[in-house]
């Protein structure tokens, strides 16, 4: 009887351990293939290339019953072994009766939950192991062998949040390590807060974007127009009223005036009025008298758009808190430097993420907004674009403004609303259009109570 009880307890312990493993593997919300990789280690992961080539793709189930495909893919110099989870995808088929859409199972190599071992074709040695853990396939963690241990990289849209961080763990441990184990091993040295999102935190961002989008047909671009505190359309530099066309039902707004219109929509429900124009023009950048930029700054406002977003964001913060903040006291400037290196067409290069009074290179912007969306959920960003006039000598000037509103969709995919000059554009189009430029960002908290006129 006692022996039977011991066997029952032991069996129950194994079952409980299995359930705990399942719960652990799903703590990040992704399917895990750890036990599958344990079973295929000799036949797939450590076998010579000629042997692996003879293996047919396999569909295997993990302990939770989730399907994974094990397969080989080759390139000129490497061969890659994928262990990829099943996904259902709508596929269109043509038939005699027309187009028919059916769900079909696929096994993407870069889906959340996918694991890949990359090996050298010449000698079969492992190069790296990569874990995909979010819907955006350009975000992943990877491990490479280093002496008798391993090093770790966290990559976010081509930029490295950490690069070659020692793990103290033998590389082959990651042949069978679950993703939960990966998180435990790297919890001190990897900034997981950069990549851990809660899609429920962006309601006010969506709300504001929807209101802005609804109002866009009533806005027309004008080089200098802004709505002042007296609800008059004025020249932003002089304050002189702009005469509107009698037969026009559209509100003219400049690049800066468009951002003020958004800011007024946030502060007016609280303050009962719009922001004053003149304080928003306060200069925030001092140029050295020597040098071409310094000479030009005495004749033209080279930093207008930068001054404007700093003062505008500080003004919104002042209204929200009931305290008066100058731009250099407010903390609205975004100055974080989350990346050390970047992956370019020329290989890995060191990246200077932030430059004072200049901002961020457009190349790093998608990665940066991804991090900001995770670490500052519900925040939107007023931006000043620094463009270069390639005359001789070159002139660098902040002329245009933009509002960037990053968020995560309900399925965890990253995205960003972009509004500029009274129009909306995709983030990809924005990055392409200003690919040679810099952008300076300032923070503004989003709010459901948003009523721009």
N, C-alpha and C positions, 0 to 999 in steps of 0.2 A: 504493500500500500504506500509506504514511504517513498520507495523507488519510483512508483507511478506518479506520485505527487511531484517529485523532483523533475521527472521527465516533462510533466505538464508545465511546471514553472519555467523550465529551460526553453521549451517550445514557445511559451508565451513571451519569454524574453526576446527570442529571435524575431517573433512577429512584431513586438513593440519596437525593437531596433529598426526593423524594416520601415515601420510607419514613421519613426523619428527621422530616418534617412530621407524618406520622401518629403517630409515637412521641411527638413533642412535644405534639400535641393531646390525647393520651390520658394524659399524665403525671398528671392529676388524676382520671383514671378516668371522664371524661365524653366523649361524642361532640362534635365541633366542626364548626361550619358556616362557617368563615372563607372557604373557596373558593367556597361557594355564594353567600355574601353579595357576593363580588366580582362574580359573574356577574349578580346581580339588582339591582345598585346603581342603575342608570339607570331600570330599568322598575318597580321597587318602592320603593326606599329614598329616591330623590330625585325621583320623578315626582309631579305634582300629584294631589290626592285624586281628582279626576274620572277620571284615567287609572288610578290604582290600583284604583278601584272596578270598572273594566272587566276587571281581571285576575282570572282564575279561580284558586282555590287550586292550587298546584303541589306535586308530590312530586318532590324532587330528591335525588341521591346525593352524598355527599362523597367525597373521594379514597379513603376506606377502605370505600366501598360502603354506608355507613350512610344510611338514609332520613331526610329532613327534609321537613316540610310548610311551605310559605310561604303565608301567608294574611293577610287584612285583618280587623280587628275594630274597630268604632267605638263611641265613647261620646258623650255630649252635647257634650263640648268637645274631645275628642282622637280621633285615629285611630291605631291601633297595628298595626304590621307584625311578625308573629311568624315566626321561623324555628325550628321546634320538632322535636326528634328523635322518631322512632318509638318507641312503647312497646307491649308486648303486654299486654292486660288480659282477664281472664276476664269474660265477659258471659253472663248467663242468658237463654235463649230458651224460650218455651213451645211445645210441639208436641203432636200427637195422642197421643204416647206419654208425655207429661209434660215435665218441665223438662230442658233440655239446656244444658250449659255449654260454650261455645266460646271460644277465644282470638280476640281481635279487635284489630287495630292501631289505636292512638289516637295523637294528637299533642298532649299537654298543653302549654299555653303556659308553665307554670311548672315543667316537668320539668327535672331536671339536664341541662344542655347546651342548654337553650332560650335564645334571644336575642330581645329585643323592642326595637323602635324606637318611641318615643312622640312623636307630632307634634301640633302645634296645628291644630285644624280651621279656624280663621279664616284663617291666613296660611300654613299648611303648614310652618312652621318646626319644627325638632326641639326637643324638650323634654328628653328623656333617652334613654339606651340602658341596658338592664338585662341582666345575665348571671345566669342561674340555674346553680348549679354543685354543689349538694348536694340530696339527696332532700327535705329540708325546704324547701318553697317560700317560707317566711317568712325565709329567709336568702339574701341576694343582694348583688351589687355593682353599682353603677350610676354612670353618668357623665352630666354635664350640661354644656352649652356655657357658657363664661365668657370674655367678650371674645374673643380670638383663640385661646384655649386651652380647657381643660376642667377640671372639678373632679370629685371622686370621693366616693361614700358607700359604706360597708359597713354593711348593715342586718341585725340579728339579732333576729328576732321583735319588730319594731316599735321597737327601740332602735338608735341609731346608734353603732357602735364608732368610726367616723370620719365626719365630716360636712364637705363642701365642701373636701376636701383638694386643693390644686393638683396637677395631673399634669405640666404643662409640655408636654402633647401636644395638638395640634389635635383638636377634637371629632370631626371626620369620620374620623379615623384608626380610631375604634372601629366604623365601619361594616363594616370588613373585618378587624379585629384578632382573632386567635385568642385563646382563653382563656389559653394559655401566654404570649402577648405581654402580656396584661392583668396576669398575675402578675409578669412581669419589670418592667413599667412602674411597678407599685405596690409592689414588694417592700420598699421602705424605709418608705413612709408608711402602709401598711395592715397591721394585725396579723393576718397569715394564720394564726398559731398559734391564734387564737380559733376558727377554722372548719375546721381540718385534723384529722380524727379517724382513729384506728386501732381498728376494732371488736374487734380481738383483745385489747385492753388491759383488758377489763371482766369477765374470767372470774370473779374472786373476788367482784365485785359481784353477778353472777347467782347464784353459789353461795350467798352470804349471804342474798339475797332468797328463794331457794328454801327454805332452811332455816327462815327466819322464817315464811314462808307456811305451811309444813308444821306449825309449832308453834302457829299462831294459834288453832285450835279449842280448845286447852288453856288459853287465857288469858281472863280476864274482867276488865272494868274495875272499879277501886276508887279512890276519891278520893285515898287517902293511902298505899296499900300499896307496899312495896318489899321485895326480898330483900336482907338484909344480908350481911356477911362471914361470919356464922355459919350461913348458909343458912336463916335464920328470916325469916318474913314479918312485917315491922314497919311501924309508922307512920314515914314518912320524916323527919318533923320531930322526933319525940320519941324514936324508937328503941324504943318500947314494942311488944311483940309483939302481933300481931293474931290472934285466934283464928279459925281456919278452920272452915268448916262441915264436919262429919264426912262427910256424904253427897256432898260436892262433889269432883269430880275436876279442877277447874279452878284455876289459879293466879291469884289476884287481883293486879293491878298497876295503879298509878296512871300518869298520863301520864309522869312522870319515872321511875317504877319500871320502865316498859317499856323506856326507853332504857338504864337501868342493866342490865337483863336482857340486852340486846344487847351492851353493853360487857363484861359478865362473860363472855359467850360468846366474846369475843375474847381476854381476858386470862387466863382460867382455864387454858387449855392451856399458857400460858407460865409464869404465876406459881404455879399449883397452888391458887389460891384466888380468891375474889371480891373486888371492890373494897370498901374500908371506906366505910361510910355517912357518918360525920360529916364527913370532909374535903370531901365533895361539896357540903356546905351552906355553905361559906365564902363570905361576901359579896364580890362583885366590883365593886359599883356604890355610889358615894357620892352621896347626894342633898343638895342645899343645904337648910339648915334652914328658910330662908324659902321661901314658896310652898306651895301646897296639896299637891303631890306630896311635898315634903320633910316636911311635918307627918304625912302619911299613912304615910310610910316608917318613922316611929318606932313606928307601931302595927301595920303589916302589912308583909309581905315583898313589895314590888312587883316585885322583880327575881328572884324565886326560880328561875323556869325558865331565865333567862339565866345566873344564877350556876351553876346545876346543869350546863348543857351546857359551860360554860367549864371547870369543875372536872373534869367527867367526861372530856372529850376530853384534858385535860392528864394525867389519871391513866392513860388508855390509852397515851398517848405515853410516859409515864414507865416503864410496864411494858415497852413495846416496845424502849426504848433502854437500860434499866437505869440511868437517871438520873432524879432527882426534879425535876420541873418544876412551878412555880406557873403559874397561868393566864396571867399577864402576862409570863412568860418563855418560854412554850412555842411561840408562833407559831400556835396553833390557831385563833385568830379569823380569820374571812374578812372582809377589809376592802378588797378590790380595788374599783376604780372604773373599769370598762371602758367606760362609756357616758357621753356628754356630753349627748345630746339624745334625746328619745323622740317617737314618732309617736302622737298621740292623736286622738280624735274632733274635737278643737278645733284640729288641726294639729300642727306641730312645736313642742315645748316643751323648755326646758332641764330636765335631770334631775339631781337630787342623788342619786347612786347609793347612797352609804353615809352613815349618821349614827351617830356614836359612841354606844355603849351603847343603841342603838335598832335598828340593822340596816338591812335593805333593805325598801323598799315592795314589797308583793306584786306590783304591776304590772310590776316589773323582774325578778321571780324566774325566769321561764322563760328569758329571755335570759341571765341570770346563770348559771344551771345549765348552759346550753349551753356557755358559755365555760369554766366550771369543768370540765365533762366533757372538754373538749379539752385544757386546760392542766394539769389535775391528774387524769389518768385513773386509775381504781381507787380514788379517794377517795370516801367517803360523808360526809354532813354531819348532825350533830346540830343541831337547830334549836330556838330558843325563840320562841314567837309572842307578840308584844306586841299585846294587844287593847285597845280603848277602850270604857270604860263611859260612854255618853253621858248621864250625869247632869249636874247643874249644881253645881259645875264638873265638867268631864270628868276621869275617872281612867284613866290608862294603866298597864297592869299585864302582866307576863310570867307567865302562868298555865299555858300548855300547851306541850308538847314534841312534836317530830316528828323522824323520821329520813328524809332525802332521799337517794336513791341514783341519781344520773344515770348514763346509759350510752348507747352507740350500738348499735343492732341490726346484724346482719351486713350488711344492705343500706345502712347508713349513716344510717338514720333515728334521730333523737334521741328518747329517752324517759327516764322517771325512775320508779323505785319509790318509793312514799310509804307509810310506816307511821306510824300515830298512834293512841294509846290502845288498843293491842292489836288494831287493825284495819288493813286495807289500803284505800287509795283511789287513784284516778287523780290525776295531777298537775292535770289540768283541773278536777276536782272540788275539789281542795284550794285551787287559786287562786280558784275561785268562792266557796267557803265563807268564806275569809279575805280577800276582795278589798279590804277597808277597813283591813287591819292591816299590821303589819311583822313580819319574821322575822329573827332573828339567827342566823348560821350559824357552827359550829365544825367543824374538819376531823378526820376519823378515817380511817386507812388501812384498806381492806378486806383480808380475808385468807381464803384457802380453809380455814384451820384455825379453824373457827368452830363451837363446840359449846355453845349455850345449853341449860340444863336445862329 
